[in-house]
Amino acid sequence: MTDTGFALSETLRHLRAGWLEELSAIRRLSPKTVEAYVRDLDQLMFFLSGHIGGTIDLADLKSLRAADLRAFLAARRRVGIGSTSLARGLSGIKSFFAHLERNGVMALEALSVIRTPKRPATLPKALTVSEAKSVIETVDEMETRPWVAARDAAVIALCYGAGLRISEALAVTRRDLDGQSLRVTGKGGRVRLVPLIAAVREAIAEYLKLCPFATGASEPMFKGTRGGTLSPRLVQLRVEQLRGALGLPASATPHALRHSFATHLLGRGGDLRAIQELLGHASLSTTQIYTHVDTQRLLEAYARAHPRG
């Protein structure tokens, strides 16, 4: 019996371990993504254990029907899991069974007839241009130590001025800086080159000038007050302070700055494919959500410009 409340046969434990190795070492998914996939599979196994009442083995998986999988999804809905989480969870489960099929273990036809739950259309909660600029400019007022203020301003500038995820910003090294651009390693180990506007370059230069700790060329350059790698939580707390000081909504987070970067570029005529590259999205469909963000602004512009508006 595992600590998740179900038991797997030795064969299934071995296959599960091989799948995890593939996710981490071959597909190079992030640790958080691997953790989520494992959780997805374990939820299915826990559900199945309620029907089997004993150790789950390969024969149990081979006998799964579409009705069993639909019952699992229905059970997840009953405990309040929404469509977005169900769809993501189904991706993890499909990943495991795809691994089994690739390795000639089994093919689960029942899974192919299960439709992915439709995700609700959600819009990124972007800040306005003035709000985003105020967040960066107000850092000095929240911090008395000049080097810490410069550090936080540089990290926030990377999120808004270059569209980086907070994890990407905190992983930046001096070696990644390449003149007027930045080499970023994103999800799945994908590397992209992001141009840095003058304001972002100046914020980074100011931080490096004031930072009291040595920053090696290949180590994360943003330091905590004791010289270690800066924690994402400290950046989140700083943004929370700024949010309170500026009267911004709870949706104003470091990730909202990344959303704002994309939204503001698109609103000024940025090419969707170029924005996809800048954000490091593997699929254009992920970026396309931003096309809905400025609908009202576009309609207003249309009304003003069109002869029959």
CORRATA-V417618 format. One record per run of one state. SS is the DSSP state (helix for helix, strand for strand, loop for the rest). FROM is the first residue (numbers start at 1). TO is the last residue. If there is no record, write none. Layout:
# CORRATA-V417618
<<SS	FROM	TO> <SS	FROM	TO>>
This chain:
# CORRATA-V417618
<<loop	1	7> <strand	8	8> <loop	9	9> <helix	10	26> <loop	27	30> <helix	31	52> <loop	53	55> <strand	56	56> <loop	57	57> <helix	58	62> <loop	63	65> <helix	66	78> <loop	79	82> <helix	83	102> <loop	103	108> <helix	109	112> <loop	113	128> <helix	129	137> <loop	138	138> <helix	139	142> <loop	143	145> <helix	146	161> <loop	162	165> <helix	166	170> <loop	171	172> <strand	173	173> <helix	174	176> <strand	177	178> <loop	179	180> <strand	181	185> <loop	186	186> <helix	187	189> <loop	190	190> <strand	191	195> <loop	196	197> <helix	198	210> <loop	211	219> <strand	220	220> <loop	221	222> <strand	223	223> <loop	224	228> <strand	229	229> <loop	230	231> <helix	232	246> <loop	247	253> <helix	254	267> <loop	268	271> <helix	272	279> <loop	280	283> <helix	284	292> <loop	293	294> <helix	295	305> <loop	306	309>>
